Amino acid sequence: MINASKFLILLTLLFALGCNNSSSSNVTTGDTGGKPPGPGDPCPSPLAVELQVYINEVMVDNTSAVPNGSGEFYPWVEFYNPGPESMELGGAFFADSIADNQRWQFPCQFPETNLQAGEFLVLFFGGDGNPDDLHIDFLPEISGEHIYVLNQSSDFFYFNADLLDQNQSAGPFPDGGGDAVPLSVPTPGGPNAEPIPPVVFVRGDLDLDLDVDEDDLALLTGHFSGSPVITLCADRLDINDNGEVTISDLSYLIQALEPNGLVIPEPFPSEGVDPTPDNIDCEGP
């Protein structure tokens, strides 16, 4: 027969061997020590349909914005539990590829991986494979198009790193699903800031006076004669809106400036965004 004191000791040992699922911080830098899972605790992966957690914000070119616990600057990713129940990330996989969707696995021994409703978790990339720290064991590319995968299919996060400057993050607004866009300020461990508003312009307005006239025609003529127009918005030069800047745009502008001439496609005559998807960017004046 077990007396009361031995029974309490046994309960204490059993509790110590279990996974600690309490959460103590919204932001994790990966420097918290952890206890390896004990015997009989396989740390299984959660079912994809049951893990209701979003990949919510990423920064791949973190040169000076958000330091980790050691004061170093590594890429980071934020996870968000919209609720209403707590979610355990221990055992889940995270990857930057659909084909290799088990590239890194969340360890089970960290209380931070248990996200309460409304909580965020920030993890830094650049781990060394040490199971006793909470860093993702690979480094992401800082350019090109990306897809991050949580738990093989629980969530997918698409973004284009070429649209991000140094120390700029991407994520949906508001939090929890939706398209990832460049955000106005990084907010690791908190709700996402509003996205950077799209650049507006007037098609054909090369001298930035909100009007399209003979001065713009002269600039476009010079562009094809050895004096290129310097702009962050090549869409201004795509007069016929065919997704290319060619000599045909000069011909189109000449005809558009004639009486009863061709109509310049939107955005014209007022400022706006380009309604036509193409490979020409408009990132500034």
N, C-alpha and C positions, 0 to 999 in steps of 0.2 A: 504493500500500500504506500502511496506517495504522500508525504506530509505536506503541509501548506507551504513551507519555505521552499522545498524542492520543486513543488509545482510552480511557484512564482519564478524560480530560476529557469525552469524548463520553458515557461512562456516567454521569458526575456530572450533566451537563446533562439527560440523559434522566430520571434519578431526580428531579431538581428539578422537572421539568415534571409529574410524576405527582402524584396525590392522596396526601397524607400520611395514612395510615389508622391511625397509632398513637394510643393513648389515654393521656393523662397525668393525668387528674383525674376523679373521680367526679362533681363538682359544677361546672357551668359557669354563670358569671354573665353571659356574653355580651359580655365586655370584651376577649376575646382577639383580636388582629389576625389576619387571614387573607390568603391569596393567592388572587386570582381564578383560576378554572380556566383552564388554558392551552388553546391551539388543539388541537382534536381530543379534548377532554375535555368532552363534553356534559352530564355529571352526570345521567345518566338516572335516572328513578324506579325503585326496586326493585319487583319483582313483589310483589303483596299477599300471596300465599301463602308467599313466601320470607322476608318480614320478620317474624320472630318477636320482636317487641318490644311491650311493654305500656305504655299510659298508666297510671301507677301511683299518682299522688298529685297533687292540685291544691289551690291556695289562691287564691281569687278576691278576697278582701277582706283583703289583706296591708297593714295600716296600720303595724305596728311589729314584726313577727315575724322576717322574713327579709330583710335588705338585699341589694341587688345590689352589684356591684363598685364602684359610685359612692356607696354608702351610701343609695340611694333604695329606696323600698318599692313594688314593683309585684306584680301577680298573677304566679304562677308555676305551672309544670307539670313533673312528673317523669316520665321514661321509664325503663323497666327491661328489661334483657335477661336472661331467666332461664337462658340457655344452651341447649345446651352449646357453641355456636359463637359467634364474634364476629359482630356485626351492624352494617352500615353504614347510617346514617340519611341520609347525604348524598343529595339528590335526592328524598327522600320528602316527601309533603305532610302538612300538619297543618291542621285546620280545626275550627270550632265549629258546623258545619252539615253535614248530609248532602247538602243541595242544592248548597251551595257548598263542596265537599270539597277544593278546591285553593287555599284562601285564602292559605296561606303554604307556602313550600318550604324545606326544610333546605338550606343551602349545602354545597358539597362540600369547601371548602378548609380545614375545621377538623378537627384530629385528634380533638377531643372527640366528634364525631358517630359515631366508630367505637367501639361499645360492646362490650367484652369480656364474656364470660359472667359473670353476677352483678353487672355494673356498672349504675350509675344515672347519668342525665343530667338536670340541672335547668336549665330555660330560663325566663327572665323574659319576660313580655309587655311591650308598649309600645315596640317598635322603631320606627325612623323610615324603614325601607326601605333602610338602608345595607347593602350586601351584605358589608361587611367587619366587621360585628359579628353576634353570634349571639343576637339578640333576636327574638321572635315579633312580627310587624308588625301586631298589632291588640290591642285590649283586650277582655277578656270582660265580660259582664254579671255583676253581683254578686248578682243575685236570680233566682229562678225555676228551672225545670228546664233542664238542659243536656245536650247530647251532644257529646263531642269525638271527632274521627275522625282516625286516623293512617293515612296513605298510602292514602286513599280507602276502604279496607275491611280493612286489616291488623288494626286494633283499634278498638273502639268503647267509649267511657267515658261512662256515664250517671251524673248526680248532680243533687241538688236543692240549690241554693245557699241556699234559704230555711231549710234545716236547719242551716246553718253560722253561727257567730258570727264576729265580727272575729277575724282571726289564727288561724282554725281551718281545718284541711285535711280533705279527704275522700279516701278510697282504699279499696281492698280489703284485707282481712286474712285470711290472710297475703298477701304480695306476689304479683302476677302473675295477673290475671283475677279474676273474681268481682264481686259487687256493691260499689259504692263507698258507704261509710258514713262518718259523722263520726268522726274519729280523736281519741284522747285527747290527743295532742301531735303537732305537725308534725315530720316527720323528713326534710327534703329531703336527697337524696343517700345515704339509708340505708334499711334495712328499715322498713316501716310499723309504727307503734305499734298497740297494741290499740285497738279501737273503744270509744267511750263506751258503757257498758252501757245498755240500755233502762230507762226509768223504770218502776218497778212501783207498783201502787196497788190499792186495794180499791174496786170500783164501789159508789157510794153513800156512801162514807166521806168526808164533807165537812169534819169537824172533825179529821181525821188522827189518830184514836185507834185505828185498825185495827178498828173496830167500826161497825156500821150500826144506828142506833137512833133514838129519838124526837128526840135532839139534831140528828141529820142531817136529819130531816124538817122540823124548825123552820128550819134553815138553807136548805133547798130551798124551803120556803114563802116565806121572806123574799126569796129570789132572784127569785121571780116577783111580788113585792109591792114592789119598789123598793129592796131591799137586796141587790145582787148578790154572789154568792160570788166572791171573788178567788182564782183558782187558775191555775197553769200546766198543769193537767191537766183539761181540760174533760170528758174521759172519765168522771171521777168523777160528773158530773152526768147523764150519759147512762144513766139507770137501766135503761131497757128495751133499750139497746144497738141502737138503730135508726139511729145515725149523726147524730142531731140532739138538741139540748137544747130541749125544749118542755114545755108544761104536761102533756103525757101522761106525762112522767117523774115528775112529782109524783104523779099518779094511780097510777102503777105502784108507787112507793115506799110509798104509803099501803096498798095492797093487799098488798105484800110483808111489811109489818110486822104484819099481822093473823095470828092463829093459822092454820096451814095455808094461808097466803097464797101469792102468786106467788113464784116463785124468781128471785132476781136473777141475771142472767147473769154468767159469769166475766169478769174475775177477782173471785171472791167464793166463800167468805168469807175466803180467804187472798189475800195480795198476789200480783200477777202482771202480765203484760202483756196488753193488749187483743188477743184472738185474732181479732177481726173487723176487716177492712180498712174504713176509712171516712175521712172528711175531718176528723175531730176529732183534735187532737194532744194528746199527753201528754208535756210537756217538763220537768216538775218537780212539786213539791208542789201 
